Amino acid sequence: MGLIPVPGLHGGYLQIAISAFTMHNQSIPVVPAAPNVPGIIETPGFMAAPGGFLGAKLARTVFFDGSPAVQEGHDIGFFIPHIAAPLNILMAVHTLLSKHKVFFPVSSVQIEGKPMGVYALLFIPGEICANPVSLPTGVVLLFKGTILSSISLADIAAGLWTLAKDVALDMVWNKLTSGNAWGTGSTNLTSGANLLGRMGNRIFRPSPQVLEGLGRTFSEMIRAGGARGVLNVTARTLGGETLDAIGSKILKDYVWEKGVLGL
């Protein structure tokens, strides 16, 4: 039996997801990547999930307030713009691979064979993309919604278990790619980022002056190694972060969640 009233979600443009707090890796061309930096701003993402074509879980025949009903696990998906202070090159990666997931179910309400998806406390929390692990700091703004249900303690426990599994896999992935669970290590034994770095060294062969100038100003780095060296460092940073993020997303959202590794 449900205990806490929760609004029904739908894939419309008047239910808007935002993040209350997040952290991401940041990097500008003259400074090595700084891990787990707070202060990122995510612009609102619509529950309609125009970028969530791979993670969207919307009903085809059940509608709330005239829009497709949201099922458990719905992710509004990619392309939620991320803006950091200071502006940095990894904003593109975070925007491309963004996530905002509805991870609490209402098992008593089945929508086309899947539990109804909700935020456990009216408008919080949703699971958002972040470094080093996903964070339950998503918020939904409900400008249209007349459907009301209730969530049980068992449903809340199930949602927390889903979050715990995602965080655990984030930490395992960090250990494999960065040497520790918090993504702050420097030993990448098996990561695509390390492989890309080696390829970049062979292709571009940046000069020692460029590598020594990582902590200098942008103009100093241009003088030391030329635009080619700066572009090499930038490309390798972007490429490494992208491969790392894609690998984590595939494992967590499409392997674990689909039941291959699920519990």
N, C-alpha and C positions, 0 to 999 in steps of 0.2 A: 504494500500500500504506500502511495506517495505521501510525503510529509511536507515538502517545501514547494510552494507554487513556482512554476517556471513558464515563461512565455514560449510559444511555438515560433520557430524560426522559419523563414522562407527565403527563397532566392530572388529577392526583389532589390530595388535600388534605394529603398527607404529603411533598410536595416544595414548599418554601416559598422564595420569592425575597425578598431584602432588599437594601438598598443599603449599601455600605461608606462611601461619601462622596458627597455631592452639593451643589450650589449652586442657589439660586433667587433671583429678585427678591423683595424684601420691601417692604411698605409698611404703615404705620399711618396713620389719618386725618390726623394732625397733621404728618406728615413726608413729603416727596416720596419716590417709590419709590427704594429703594437697589438697584442692580443687582448680581447675581452675589455674593450673600452666602452663605458656607458655614454649616453648622451645622443644616441641616434634618434632621429625623428622619422616615424613612418607616417606617410600620408594615409588617409582613410582608404579602406578597401571595401568594396560592396559585397554583401552576402551573395549577390547574384553571380559572383565569381567569374568575371569575364576572362581572367587569367588562370582560372582553376580547372581547366579542361581535363587535366590528369588526376586531380585530387577531389573534384567536385562530387558530392554525393547528394544529388537532388532527385526527388521523386519525378516520375514521368506522368503519373496519373493522379497523384494526390496533391491538392493545392491548399495552401493557407493564404487567406487574404488575396486570392487571385494569382499567387505565384507558387512555383514548385516548393513543396515541403522539404525541409532540411533533415537529412539522416545523420546518425552518429558517424563521426569521422570526417565530416565535410570540411574541406580545406578551400578557402577562397583563393589560394593558389599563388601563382607566379605574378611578377610585375607589379607588386606593391612598392611604389617609390620610397626609397630610403634616403634621408638627407642627414649628413653627419657634420659636426663642427669639431675640427676644421673639415672642409670639403676634402675628400680623398678618393683615390682611384677604386677602392673596393666597394664604393656605393653601387657601382654598376652590377657587381656580383650579387650583393645583397638584394638588390631590386629584382634581378632576373630570377633568383631562386628563393624568393620570399615565401613565407608560410603563415597562415593563421587558421588554426584547426579547432573545430568544435568536437571536444573529446568526451563529453558527458552524455550518456544515453538515458532515455526514459524507456525502460524495457516493457512497460505495460502498454505502450503505444507503438505498434508496429506499422511502419510505412513501407509498403511493398516488400515486406519480409525483413526489414531492418529496423532497429530501434530509432525512435525519434531523437534527433540531436539537439542539445540545449546547453546553455550556460547554467551551471548549478545554482548560482546565486543571482538570479534575474538577468544580470548583464555582465557578470564575470564568473569564472575566468576562461579565456581561450588560450590555446597553446601557440606561441609565436616562435618564429625563427630567431636564434640568438647564438652567440658564442660565449662560453664553450659548450653550453647545453641549451636545449629548448627551455623557454620560460612560460609559466602559466600566468602571464600578465596581460592577456588580451581582454579587450572590453568591446561590447557591442552597444551601439546606439539604436534604439528602437523607435523610429518615427512612424512606423505602421505595424500594427500587430494586435489582433483581437483573439488569437488562440491562446488558451491557458491550460496547462496540465500541471502535474506535480511529479517530483523526483523523489525516489526512496533512498534510504541510507545504502542499500545494496547497489543502487545505480551510481551513487557518489563514489563508493568503494571501487566499482568497476572503472569509472573514469580516472580515478587516482592511479589505478593499476596501469592503465594505458599510458598515462603521463610518466609513471615510474619506468616503464619499459623503454619509452622513447629517450628519456634522460640517460638510462643505463647504456643504451646503444650509442648515444652521443659520446659517452665517456670511453666506451670501448674503441670507437672509431678514433677518438683523439689519441688514445694510447697507441694505436697502430700507426698513426700518421705523424704524431708530434712527440711521442716518447712519454707523455703522461696524460692523465685523464682530463686535465684542465687546458690542454691545447697550448701550453706555454713552453714545451720542450723544443729542443733543436735537433734531435736525432730522428729523422724520418726514414725508418728502415724499409717500409713497404708502401709508402704513399706515392700517388701519381704526381704529387707536387715535387718530390725529390727527383723522380724520373724526368719531369719536364725541365727542372733546373739543369740536369746534366745535359739534356739535349740542347738547351739554350746556350750552355757554355761551348758546345761543339759548333753550333751554328754561328753564333755571334762573336765568340771569343772576346769578351769585354776586357779592356785593359786593366791592369792592377790599379791604375790611378782611379778608375771608375769605382771599383770595389772599395778602395780606401776612402772614397769621397762620399760614402753613403750617408754620413752624418753632416755633410756640409749643406750649404744653401744650394738652391736649384741653379743659380747662375754659376757658382763655383764648380758644380758638377759638370755643367755644359763645357766650361773651359778645360776641365781635367780630362774628360773622356769623349766629349762631343755628344750631339743629339742621339747618335746611334747607341751609345752606351746607356744613356738615360732611358731610351725606348726599350732596350734589352731588359734592364732591371724592371721597368714597369710591366712589360709583357710577361716576364717570368712570375712576377708577383700576382698579376691578374690570373694567369693561367694556372698557377699552383693553387690559389684559393678556389678557383672555379672547379677544378678537378676534385679537390677535397670536398667541396660542398655537394657536388653532384654525386660523388660516391656515398656520402653520408645520407643524402636524400633517397637514393635508390634503395639502400639497405633498409632504412627506417620506414619509409612510406610505401615501398612497393614489394619488398621481400618479407620483412618482419610482419607488416600489417596484413599482407595477403595470406598469411598463414604458413608460409614456408618455415619461418622461425617462430611463429606466434605461439603464445601460451594461453 
